[in-house]
């Protein structure tokens, strides 16, 4: 049976077959994201028992893995009423059993991990390499551990506390850390060195991986199929912006579906000040992003509450990246300070009844600011992507253990 999709180079429009774990167009000289064009234009999403794979028509998966959970969307009452919004819908990614939310890592990074791991060829013997600021590593560790998929993680030492689990990960999952005082980009650079050994390791690919983006796009599929129409506005906090690119791509597929409207959501991603490379590029240099000096990036990333939002080289200006998504959707970049996100965390828990993580606090604070500034039509259909929540509750209900790094020498000599 052939694949349920073909690939397209965003910059050139060239359509081609996926010959296996392609992260770019093999015949294109210029940089560009590639995207999946699914053969099935109208998605069949009714089987909720399939977890995340209820959206498998629009995911490049070769198999179905056990234990996945889909994002859950509901109409807000507390926060919506507080902000005077008639149609605020919250897409919740995390642990909240009363709402039917069962992501045991409490993060929407599970949508990436279950999609990417199901995209893997079953005969792959090499070890997959993933670099992460924290949440992505936790999600991939869980999914790979439960499915015995060899995984090598790279995470900044200062973010080790993000690697918590309700049971010990399988030995097929190994962790290396960049030194104290380093950031996410340093972890990426460290991981690239291992990926040079192509006989033993291969890169998961990050934003370039269609499976990662199409897994994350299920947040928009959840919201749209629940509401019955494509939202008008989309709010999310970003480190790399990959989730917002995924939302844009899912939006375009929903337009092609024909049942949910023909408009693009206005994308409003937000960063955590003072770490604002994307926001500053959007405000000053357009598509071009100036490189942030390493010392400045490390200092700023260590000062933000939402540490997972600290990618200093995001897929912003590349064709098909975040800049194109913002331009196409008439969107714009925003930000929240530590103080603003902390207020939003308290308010969300008071009004909605569940704790959320700092990144989700950034998105909530951004929504609040834009409503107060009258940049959002109060009667519009608004989607707030809560990318992580329920962690405090999950840790209270479960015994927690942490993944510890191995010695680098032991891996190099193995």
C-alpha positions in Angstrom: 0.0 0.0 0.0 1.4 3.4 -0.9 1.7 6.4 1.4 -1.3 8.5 2.2 0.5 11.7 1.1 3.1 13.2 -1.2 5.5 16.0 -0.4 5.7 19.5 -1.7 8.6 22.0 -1.6 7.0 25.3 -0.3 9.4 27.6 -2.1 9.3 25.9 -5.6 6.0 24.1 -5.4 7.6 20.9 -6.6 5.6 17.8 -5.7 7.5 14.5 -5.0 7.2 11.2 -3.2 8.6 10.6 0.3 11.5 8.1 -0.2 12.0 7.9 3.6 12.7 10.4 6.4 13.1 13.4 4.1 13.7 16.7 5.9 14.1 18.7 2.7 13.6 18.5 -1.1 16.6 16.4 -2.3 16.8 18.2 -5.6 16.4 21.8 -4.4 19.4 24.0 -3.9 17.7 26.6 -1.8 16.4 26.2 1.7 12.7 25.5 2.2 10.3 23.6 4.4 8.6 20.7 2.8 5.0 19.8 3.6 2.7 16.8 3.3 -0.2 16.9 0.8 -2.7 14.2 1.9 -4.6 12.2 -0.7 -7.7 12.3 1.5 -9.1 15.8 1.4 -12.0 15.3 3.9 -10.7 14.0 7.2 -12.5 11.2 9.1 -12.1 12.2 12.8 -15.0 10.6 14.6 -13.3 7.7 16.3 -12.2 9.2 19.6 -11.0 5.8 20.9 -7.9 6.1 18.7 -6.4 8.9 20.8 -4.3 11.2 18.7 -4.6 8.9 15.8 -8.3 9.9 15.3 -6.6 12.5 13.0 -4.4 9.9 11.3 -5.8 10.8 7.8 -3.7 13.9 8.0 -0.6 12.4 9.8 2.3 10.7 7.9 2.1 7.5 10.1 3.2 4.0 9.2 1.7 2.4 12.4 -0.5 3.1 15.4 1.2 3.3 18.8 -0.6 2.6 22.1 -1.2 5.1 24.8 -1.7 8.4 22.8 -4.1 11.1 23.8 -5.6 13.8 21.6 -5.8 17.5 22.5 -9.2 18.4 24.1 -11.2 21.5 23.2 -14.0 23.0 25.2 -15.8 26.4 25.4 -14.5 28.6 28.1 -16.9 29.9 30.7 -14.7 31.4 33.4 -11.9 33.1 31.4 -14.3 33.9 28.5 -16.7 35.6 30.9 -13.9 37.5 32.6 -12.6 38.8 29.3 -16.0 39.5 27.9 -15.6 37.0 25.0 -18.6 35.3 23.6 -16.7 32.5 21.8 -13.5 31.7 23.6 -12.4 28.0 23.0 -9.6 26.5 24.9 -7.6 23.6 23.4 -6.1 21.9 26.4 -3.0 19.7 26.1 -2.2 18.0 29.4 -3.6 16.1 32.3 -7.2 16.9 33.2 -9.3 13.7 33.5 -12.6 15.4 34.0 -12.2 17.0 30.6 -11.0 13.8 29.0 -7.4 15.1 28.8 -4.8 12.3 29.5 -1.4 13.5 28.3 0.8 12.0 31.0 3.7 14.3 30.2 1.3 17.3 30.5 2.5 18.8 27.3 1.4 19.1 23.7 4.8 17.8 22.7 3.2 14.4 23.0 1.4 15.2 19.7 4.8 15.5 18.1 6.3 12.4 19.7 3.4 10.0 18.8 3.4 11.3 15.3 7.1 11.2 14.7 7.6 7.8 16.3 4.7 6.3 14.2 6.3 7.9 11.1 9.5 5.8 11.8 10.1 2.9 9.4 9.7 -0.3 11.5 13.0 -1.6 10.3 15.0 1.4 11.5 17.9 0.1 13.6 19.7 3.4 14.3 19.2 5.6 17.3 17.0 8.7 16.9 18.6 11.9 18.2 16.4 14.7 19.7 17.6 18.0 21.1 15.2 19.8 23.4 14.8 22.6 25.9 12.8 20.1 28.1 9.2 19.4 27.2 9.9 17.8 23.9 12.5 15.5 25.5 10.0 14.4 28.2 7.4 13.5 25.5 9.8 11.6 23.3 11.4 9.8 26.2 8.0 8.5 27.3 6.8 7.4 23.8 10.1 5.8 22.9 10.4 4.1 26.3 7.0 2.5 26.0 7.6 1.4 22.4 11.2 0.4 22.8 12.5 2.9 20.2 16.2 3.7 20.7 16.5 7.4 21.6 19.4 9.8 22.5 18.3 13.1 24.1 20.2 16.3 24.4 19.0 18.8 27.0 20.7 21.8 28.7 21.8 20.8 32.2 19.9 23.7 33.8 16.7 22.2 32.4 17.1 18.8 33.9 14.2 19.3 36.2 11.8 19.1 33.2 12.7 15.4 32.7 10.2 13.9 35.2 8.1 10.8 34.7 5.6 8.6 36.5 7.8 5.5 35.8 11.4 4.9 35.1 12.2 5.2 31.3 13.4 2.1 29.5 17.2 1.9 29.0 16.6 2.4 25.3 16.3 6.1 26.2 19.6 7.8 27.0 20.3 11.4 28.0 23.2 13.8 27.5 23.4 17.3 28.8 25.2 20.4 27.6 27.1 22.0 30.5 25.6 24.3 33.2 25.0 27.8 32.0 24.3 26.7 28.4 21.0 26.9 26.5 18.9 25.0 24.0 21.0 25.9 21.0 24.1 24.5 22.8 22.2 21.2 23.2 21.4 21.3 19.5 25.0 21.9 18.6 26.1 19.0 20.8 23.5 16.7 19.2 24.7 17.6 15.7 28.1 16.1 16.5 26.5 12.7 17.1 24.4 12.8 14.0 27.6 12.9 11.9 27.9 9.2 12.7 25.1 8.3 10.2 25.6 4.5 10.7 24.5 4.7 14.4 22.4 7.9 14.7 19.9 10.0 12.8 18.4 13.4 13.5 14.7 13.6 14.3 14.7 16.9 12.3 12.8 19.4 14.4 10.6 21.8 12.4 11.8 20.2 9.2 10.1 16.9 10.1 6.6 16.8 8.5 5.5 14.3 11.2 6.4 16.7 14.0 4.4 19.6 12.5 1.4 17.5 11.5 1.2 16.0 15.0 1.2 19.5 16.4 -1.5 20.5 13.9 -3.9 18.2 15.6 -4.6 21.0 18.1 -6.3 23.0 15.3 -8.1 19.9 14.1 -9.4 19.3 17.7 -10.7 22.9 17.9 -12.2 23.1 14.5 -14.0 19.8 14.6 -15.3 20.6 18.1 -16.5 24.1 17.2 -17.7 23.1 13.7 -15.8 25.9 12.0 -12.2 27.2 11.7 -11.5 29.7 14.5 -10.9 33.4 13.7 -8.0 33.9 16.0 -5.2 31.6 17.2 -3.1 32.3 20.3 0.0 30.3 21.3 3.3 30.8 23.0 6.4 30.0 20.9 10.0 29.1 21.2 10.7 27.9 17.7 7.2 28.7 16.2 6.9 25.2 14.8 3.5 24.8 16.4 2.2 27.9 14.8 3.5 26.8 11.4 1.7 23.5 12.0 -1.5 25.4 12.9 -1.3 27.4 9.6 -0.8 24.2 7.6 -3.7 22.4 9.3 -5.9 25.5 8.6 -5.1 25.2 4.9 -6.1 21.5 4.9 -9.4 22.4 6.7 -10.2 24.9 4.0 -9.6 22.2 1.3 -11.9 19.9 3.3 -14.7 22.3 2.6 -16.8 21.6 5.7 -15.4 24.2 8.1 -15.0 27.5 6.3 -12.7 29.1 3.8 -10.8 31.6 6.0 -7.3 31.7 7.6 -7.1 32.1 11.4 -5.3 35.2 12.4 -2.1 33.9 14.1 -0.9 35.7 17.2 2.1 33.9 18.7 3.9 35.2 21.7 7.3 35.0 23.4 8.5 35.5 27.0 10.4 38.8 27.5 13.3 39.5 27.6 14.0 36.5 25.2 12.4 38.0 22.1 14.4 37.1 18.9 11.3 36.4 16.8 9.3 39.3 18.1 12.2 41.7 17.5 12.8 40.4 13.9 9.1 40.8 13.2 9.1 44.4 14.4 12.3 45.5 12.8 13.9 43.4 10.0 11.0 41.4 8.5 12.0 38.0 7.2 15.6 38.4 8.2 16.5 37.5 11.8 19.7 38.8 13.3 21.8 36.2 15.1 21.6 36.6 18.9 25.0 36.4 20.5 25.5 33.3 22.5 26.3 35.1 25.8 23.2 37.4 25.4 21.0 34.4 24.5 22.1 32.4 27.5 21.6 35.3 29.8 18.1 36.1 28.5 17.0 32.5 28.3 18.0 32.0 32.0 15.9 34.9 33.1 12.5 33.9 31.6 10.0 31.8 33.5 8.9 29.9 30.4 12.4 28.3 29.8 11.1 26.1 27.0 10.6 29.2 24.8 14.3 29.8 24.3 15.2 28.8 20.7 17.7 31.3 19.3 17.6 29.9 15.8 14.0 29.2 15.0 12.5 28.4 11.6 11.4 31.9 11.1 12.6 33.3 7.7 12.9 30.0 5.8 10.3 29.6 3.1 7.2 28.0 4.6 8.3 29.1 8.1 6.8 31.3 10.7 7.3 34.6 8.8 5.3 33.3 5.9 2.6 32.0 8.2 2.2 35.4 9.9 2.1 37.3 6.6 -0.4 34.8 5.0 -2.7 35.0 8.0 -2.4 38.7 8.7 -1.0 37.8 12.1 1.6 39.4 14.3 4.1 38.6 17.0 3.4 39.5 20.7 5.1 38.9 24.0 4.5 38.6 27.8 6.7 39.5 30.7 7.4 37.2 33.6 5.0 39.2 35.7 2.3 39.1 33.1 2.5 35.4 32.6 2.5 34.8 36.4 -0.7 36.8 36.8 -2.2 34.8 33.9 -1.3 31.5 35.6 -3.1 32.4 38.7 -6.1 33.8 36.9 -6.4 30.7 34.6 -6.4 28.3 37.5 -8.9 30.4 39.4 -11.3 30.8 36.5 -10.9 27.5 34.7 -9.9 25.1 37.5 -6.6 23.6 36.4 -3.0 24.7 36.6 -1.1 25.5 33.4 2.6 25.7 32.6 4.5 29.0 32.2 4.4 28.8 28.3 0.7 28.5 28.4 0.7 31.5 30.8 2.5 33.5 28.1 -0.3 32.7 25.5 -3.0 33.5 28.1 -1.4 36.8 29.0 -1.1 37.7 25.3 -4.8 37.0 24.8 -5.7 39.2 27.7 -3.5 42.1 26.5 -4.9 42.0 23.0 -8.5 41.9 24.2 -7.9 44.8 26.5 -6.2 46.7 23.7 -9.3 46.0 21.5 -7.1 44.2 18.8 -9.5 41.3 19.0 -13.2 41.3 18.1 -15.0 40.2 21.3 -17.6 38.2 19.3 -15.0 36.4 17.2 -14.3 32.7 17.6 -11.0 32.5 19.4 -8.8 29.5 20.0 -6.3 29.6 22.9 -3.8 26.8 22.6 -2.9 25.8 26.2 0.2 23.8 25.3 0.7 22.4 28.7 -1.3 21.9 31.9 -2.2 19.7 34.8 1.4 19.1 35.8 0.9 20.2 39.5 -2.1 17.9 39.7 -0.4 15.0 38.0 2.6 15.2 40.3 0.4 15.3 43.3 -1.4 12.1 42.1 1.6 10.1 41.0 5.0 9.2 42.3 7.6 11.0 40.2 11.1 10.0 39.1 13.6 11.8 36.9 15.8 10.8 34.0 19.5 11.1 34.8 22.2 11.8 32.2 24.8 9.2 31.2 28.5 9.8 30.8 29.3 10.9 27.3 32.4 8.7 27.2 30.3 5.6 27.7 28.3 6.4 24.6 31.3 7.4 22.4 33.0 4.1 23.2 29.9 1.9 22.9 
